[in-house]
């Protein structure tokens, strides 16, 4: 399924996206807070992304510019068992697109899709406690910090604490 915003198109993840995602993840500032670190080669990236494509409980999109179809980043949502009506959103953008409101725009589209199309009750997001940009983004989206998971993230720099954020269907804003 394709999602669109004013400036973005979110296209279902495909093998054609693997190289762009691999290149994005080569930036240390992108890899700083992800649990996969910097992939050694395109084969490692492809293996991980092929697992995402096979996972029936994972939705993943490449984020592209509507204007010129340029790759901006990746966003996705992992779904829980159906009875919980819950998803967990994640995102990663190429650094040249940071601080332009694009991650917020893409995440808002995924939240709207989750609540309106998938009829989710709750969407969560985990964020490293030092990742102030992503924390600010989650708060702008109306997500509430619900807790702290101690030393849960295996990052390249060692174990890091993680804040848990969530938004409920009744909290959702007019995205």
N, C-alpha and C positions, 0 to 999 in steps of 0.2 A: 504494500500500500504506500502511496505517495502522500506526503503532507506538504502543504504550502503555507508560507507566511508572506508578509509584504516583500521581504528581501530574499527569502530562502526557499529552497525546495529540499525536502528530506526524502531521499530515495532509498528504497530497500537496499540494504547492504548486498553487494555483489562482488564476485572475484575481481572485477575491473577496478574496484576500490582498494584492493590490498596494497598496491604499491604506494599510493598516496598516504594511506594510513601508516604504512611502514616508515615512510619518509617523515611524517609528522612525529612519530614516536622516537625518532632519532635525536630530537631536541632535548637536552637535559632538563630544560624548564618544563617540558611536557611530561617527561618521565618522572619528575621529582616526586609526585604524589600518587603515581599509579603503582599497582602491585605487581605489574609484569616487568617493570624496569625497561631498559632499552633493549629491544630485540636484537640479537646478534646478526641476523640476516633476514632476507625476505621470506625464506623458507619457514623460519620460526614464526614470523608474523602470519603467514598463510595458514600454518597449522592451527594457530589459535583462532583465527577468524573463520576457518572452515568449521571448527567446533561450534562457534556461534551460529553459523548458518544451519547446522544440523539440529540445534537445540530448539525444540518445539515451544519452550517456555521463554525464549529470548526473542525480542524484537530489536532490530538494529538498522540504523539508517546512516547513510553518508549525508553530510550537510553540504549543500552546494549553493552557490549564488544563482538566483533566478536570472540575473542580468547576463552572466557569461558562463555559467555552469562550472565555475572554478571551485575546486575542492576547498572546503573550509574546515571540516572536522567530522567527527563521528558522534552519534548519540544513540542511546538505546534504553530499553526497559526490560528487566527480567521479571517475569510473572510468577506469582506463587501458585499453589494449588487453587483451583477454581473457587472452592468454598470460602477462601480468605479474601478474595476480590482485592488483591494487593499487587503492587508493582514496585520495583526499585529502579529509579532512573540514574543514568550515568552519562557523562559527556566528556569530550576532549576536543580542543580546537588547535589548529595550527597557530603558533604565536603571532604571526602577522595579522591575525584577525581578533586578537585579544582586545578588550576594552572598547569594543564598538557596539555592544549590546546584542551581538549575534547569538551568543550562548543562551542568553535570557530568552531571546525570540524563539530559538529552536526548542528549548526546554518547555516554554509555555505551550508550544504546539503539541509536544508529546504529552504534557499533562492534560490538555484539553482532549486529545485523542483517548487517553486512558480513562478519563471520567465519562466522556460523552459517547464514545464508541465501544470501549471495552467494559463500560459500566463498573469501573473499579470503585471501591470504597475508600482506598488509601493508597497513596504513593509515597515512598520513602526515598531518601538519599543519604548515603554515608559520605563523610568528608574528613580528610585529615585535619587535625585541629590547627595546624599552621597554614592551611590553604585559605587565606583570608579572602581572596578573590571569589572562590567558589562558595564560601560561607555567605558572602554578601549577595551573591546571585541567588542562592536558595532563599534567603530572607526576602529579597525583592519579589520572588515568586509567591510569597505568602506562606512558605514552609516554616514550621515551628521546630526549634531545637528541643528534642525530647530526652536526650541522654548522651552519655559518654561511654564508649567502649574502650577500656584500657588496653593499650598495646596489642591491638588487633590487626593492624596493617603491616604486612611484611614489606617494608620499603628498602630500597638500596642502602639507605642510611641507617637502617635498623628498625626495630618495632616502634610504631607510632600509634598514639591514641586517635580515636575517630569519634566525631560527633555524629549522632543520628538525627536527621531531620525528617519531618513528614508533613503531609497535607491531606486532609480528608475531603471527601466529595462535598460535604457541607461547608468547608472552608474555601472552596475554590472561588477564584475571582473570575471576572469577565476577561478572559484572555483574548 
